[in-house]
Amino acid sequence: MQRVEADRKEIIYTPDSAKEVLGPLITAKAVKVLLNLLYLVSPLQPQRVIHKLLLNLCLHAKSRYVFLYSLSALLNNDKQFIAEILSKVNSKDGDNNEEDDFPPCSLIGTAPDLAESLNPRYNLPVSRKRIGENMSFTLSSCLPASARGSCGTETIPPIVARRIILTLTALSKSSPRIALSMLAASAEQGEDINPESVSVSCFDRLLDLLGISLYSKSAANLEQLLGLLDIVASH
């Protein structure tokens, strides 16, 4: 049975008396901060936390457009398109005056001290959850330079690309509306934040990835991308 979903009129309920004081929930700065979480050397654990957060934000039509197109643009290394999208998003005073260093050219932060994370003095009792976290610390500490990215290149760090595809896959599985939005043109999301250069869907932009060496020369990356395409197309 196909599940029917309706867009939220607002991301969260805000009384009229508080709207002017609090301002919009989704701003250009807020979008950058959330997407920067995908660039952390040590990813958030468990990963479903950020998936659920983005899922709730994407139940609102305009914010869904912003995040889906921003994520697909990151995969395509299209910084100009991301700048166009963010310029259309609600901005608070000072958002547009900050130095534009988004998206990052490499991973953000440093790996946790593995020796300290494994010290039983700080981690008693040891649980399966703790063991899983320690494993993620180990993996983040051993990432090769090629996966971390470099400021000397214009391409997205490979590990971030894999995280984005994993995120889009989780979102598409959780919500048919998100999958359908990736298939549809952007015009339905609202003309007020629709860059004039948008003429293709997120699905089309994902298909463009098949010609990039990161996927055409890696069986694991190609399989992950094809899995996402299959989930979206099946809706």
N, C-alpha and C positions, 0 to 999 in steps of 0.2 A: 504494500500500500504506500502510495506517495504521500509524504508529509507536506502539509501546506503551511507556509510561513508568511507572516505579514511584517512589513518594515515598521520599526518604531518611529514615532513622530519625534521623539527626543531620545538621546542616549540614556540619560537618567532624568527623573523628574526634578525640576528646579522651580520653586515658587517664583512668580513674576517679580515679587519684591526683591528677590536675591539675584536675578539674572544680570542686572546692571552692575551689581557689586562684584559678582564672581566672574562674569564674562563667559565666553564660550569655553566648553570643555576641550574641544579639539582645536588646537592652534598649530601653526607651523612649528613652533618650538616643541610642543608636545609630541608631534609626529616624529620629529628628529630624535627626541629622547627615547621614545618607544622602539624605533627602528635601530637605534644604537645598541640596544640590548642584544641584538643578533650578532654584534661585532665583539662581544666580550670574549677574552681568551678562555675564561672558565664560564661555560654556558649556565644559564639559570637551571636549577634542579628543583623539582622535576620540570621537564620542558613543557608539560601540559599546562603549566601555570600561565605562561605567555600565550599559549594557544587559546586558552579559555578567555583571556583578557581581550585578545584581538577578535575572537568570535563574538563577544558581547558588543564590542565597538562596531563590528561589521553588520550588526543587525539594524543599524541606522544607514539609510541609503547613501548619504553624502560621505560619511566617514568610511563606508565600505569602498566607495569609489577611490577615495584618497589612498587607503592602505593597499588595495589590490593593485592599482596602477603604479604605486610607488614601489612595491615589492617586485613587480614584473620589470619595472625600469631599472632597478638595482641589478637584477639578473642580466640585463642587456647592457649594463654599464652606460646607461643613458642619463648622464648627470643634468643635461640641459632640460630634459623632460621632467625630471624630478623637481628642478627649480621652478618650472612652469606650474606644476601641480601645487607646490607649497606656496607659491605666490598668490594662489587663489583661495587658500585656506584662511580662516579667520586669524588675525594676528593681533596680539596685545602690543601695547606700547613697548618699543625696544626690540621686538622680535626681528624686525627687518634691519636693525642697526648693528646686529652682531656679525662678526666675521663668519663668512660662509665656509665652514669646514666639513660640510656634509655632502656626500657620504664619506666616511673615513677611508683612507687608502690601505689601512692594515688593521689588524685586531687591536682592541682596546684593553689596556690593563696588563697585569702580569699574572702568571699562574700562582696559586697559593703555595705556601711552603709545605711540601709533601711530608717532610719529617714531622712537622708540628701537627699536621692533620692526622697523622697515624699514631701520635703519641697517646697512649691509653690514659695518661694523666688528664687529658682534656676531653677525651671521648669515651666516657664510661656511661652506661654499658655499650658494647659494640653491637650494632644491629645490622640487619640486611640493608637498611636505608643508608647507614653510615658507610658500609662497605661499598655501596654503589656510588656514593659521593666521592669517596677516596679514589675509586677507579676513574671517575671523571677528572679529578685533579691530576692523576697520573697521565691520562691522555692529553690534557691541556698542556702539561709540562713537556711532553714529548712531540708536540706538533712540529713538523718540518717547516723550514723557512718558506717553502713554496706554498704551504697551506695557510700561513699567517698573512700573506700579502706583503706588499712593499710600496712605500711612497714613491718609488721610482717607476711604478707601473700604473696604468689606467684601468686595470681590470679588477673585478671584485675578488676578494680572497676566496679561494675554493671552498674552505670550510664554511664560510658565510653563505655561499651559494647553496651548499647542501642543506644548511639550516633553513634557508628561505623556502626551498622546495619542500622540505619536510613540513614547514608551517603551512604552506598553501595546501598540501595534501591533507593535513589534519583539518583545516578549515573546510575544504571541499567535502570531506567525509561527514563532517558534523552538520553542515547546512546546505541543502539543495539550492537555496537562494544564492549563496555565494558562488557555487559552481555555475549556475545559470548566468550570474552577473559577469563571470569571467568569459562566458561565451558570447554575451551580448555586447553591442556597441556602447560606448560611454555616454551617448546622448541622453539615455534614459535616466542617468544619475543626477541630472540637473545642470542647466546651462550656466549657472552662476559660478561654478568651479570647474567648468569644462574647458581646458585649453584648446584653442583653435586647431592646434596641430594634431589632436587626437582623431584618428580615422580608422584605427584598428582596435580589436578587442584584446583583452589580456591573454586570451587563448592564442591569438595570432602572434603575440609577442613571445609566448612560450614556445611556439613552433619555430620561431627564429633561432632559438637556442640550439636547435639540432645542427646548425651549421657552424657552431663554435667549437673549437678544438677541445675545450674543457669537457664536452659531452661526447663529441664524435670520436675522441681518442681514449675515452675511459668507459669501460663496460659498466662499472658500478654507477657512475654518474648518469650514464645514458639510461640505465635501467630505472633509476630513481625518477628521472624526468619523464620517461615513457609511462611509468606508473601514475604520475600526476596527470598527464594528458588523458590517460584512459579513464580515470575517475571523473574528470571534468566532462569529457565527451559523452560519458555514459548517462549524463543527465539530460 
